[in-house]
Every structure is written in structure tokens, then in C-alpha cells.
Amino acid sequence: MHVSDQQEFPGLFHCTWGGGMENFYYLIVNGGELVCEQVLRIDRSGESPEQTELSDNNKLIEEVINVYESSEYPNNRLEMYPINDDSISEILSSM
């Protein structure tokens, strides 16, 4: 997950990948509800990558690309936590 430094995008950018597919999402709280918009998909399973824009908001698409391709963001990543028996037990014991 990444956080944009642009005031226009106060939410979180989230990326998942697997099976040659990269999916890029934008998460924001709107009206008290968490909204997750899929913005971009890159299919790397073929001979060359195929990019599909899934949002009509061109500025949002541009910001997704900037956030994930910029070398200025290495310290902007949220800390990752593995999900396994030990981490689940630790979380549950702290509740």
C-alpha cells in the first residue's frame, strides 16, 4: 500500500499481484463507508504486458502510475505483516 503526497488523493493506493496479473486499487472513506475502486490492471502473462485502465478518472490513473513507479516512495510503504499462525495468535492475544 502507498500513500500519495497529493492533497487531491487522500486515500490509500493498494496493489495485488498473482498469476501474471497486477491489480491497482484506490481506497477512500466516502460518506462513512470504505470505497475500493479498481483503477488499473496489468496482465504480464503474455509475451508483452497489457495495461487496462479501469477508471474514467485520468488524474487517478496517472497518480497510481506515479506512486508505484516513482523511486521517491521507498519509505512510503506501509509496514507489511505476514498472516500465519504466529502472527494471528499474537494479534488475538493483544485484544
C-alpha positions in Angstrom: 0.0 0.0 0.0 1.1 3.5 -0.7 0.0 7.0 0.4 0.1 9.8 -2.2 1.6 13.1 -1.3 -1.1 14.8 -3.4 -3.9 16.5 -1.5 -6.3 15.5 -4.3 -5.8 11.8 -3.3 -6.2 11.4 0.5 -6.8 7.7 0.3 -4.6 4.6 0.0 -3.2 3.0 -3.1 -3.2 -0.7 -3.0 -1.7 -3.3 -5.4 -2.2 -7.0 -5.6 -0.4 -9.4 -7.9 -0.5 -13.1 -8.8 -0.7 -15.3 -11.9 0.9 -12.6 -14.0 -1.8 -10.1 -13.1 -1.2 -6.8 -11.3 -4.3 -5.0 -10.0 -4.2 -1.4 -8.7 -6.8 -0.1 -6.4 -7.6 3.2 -4.6 -9.3 3.1 -1.2 -11.0 6.0 0.4 -13.6 6.6 3.1 -16.6 8.3 1.5 -19.8 9.1 3.5 -18.6 6.9 6.3 -18.1 3.9 4.0 -14.9 2.3 2.7 -14.9 2.6 -1.1 -12.4 0.5 -3.1 -12.1 1.4 -6.8 -10.0 -0.8 -9.2 -8.1 1.7 -11.2 -5.7 -0.2 -13.4 -4.8 -3.8 -14.4 -1.6 -5.0 -16.0 -1.5 -8.5 -17.5 2.0 -9.8 -17.7 1.0 -13.4 -18.5 1.6 -13.0 -22.3 4.6 -12.1 -24.4 4.3 -8.4 -23.5 2.5 -6.6 -20.7 -1.1 -5.4 -21.5 -2.4 -2.5 -19.5 -6.1 -1.9 -19.0 -7.4 1.4 -17.5 -10.5 0.6 -15.4 -11.3 4.1 -14.1 -12.6 7.1 -16.0 -10.5 9.4 -13.8 -7.3 10.1 -15.8 -5.7 12.0 -12.9 -6.2 9.0 -10.6 -4.7 6.6 -13.2 -1.7 8.9 -13.6 -1.3 9.1 -9.8 -1.4 5.3 -9.4 1.4 5.0 -12.0 3.4 7.8 -10.3 3.0 6.3 -6.9 4.1 2.8 -7.9 6.8 3.7 -10.5 8.5 6.6 -8.6 11.7 5.8 -6.8 10.7 8.7 -4.4 8.4 6.3 -2.5 10.6 3.6 -1.0 9.9 4.8 2.5 6.2 5.4 1.8 5.3 1.7 2.0 3.1 0.7 4.9 4.7 -2.0 7.1 3.7 -5.4 6.0 2.6 -8.1 8.4 2.6 -11.8 7.4 -0.5 -13.7 8.0 0.3 -17.0 9.7 -0.4 -18.9 12.9 2.1 -17.0 14.9 1.0 -13.5 13.8 -2.7 -14.4 14.3 -2.0 -15.7 17.8 -0.1 -12.5 18.6 -2.9 -10.3 17.4 -5.5 -12.3 19.2 -3.5 -12.3 22.5 -3.2 -8.5 22.3 -7.0 -8.0 22.2 
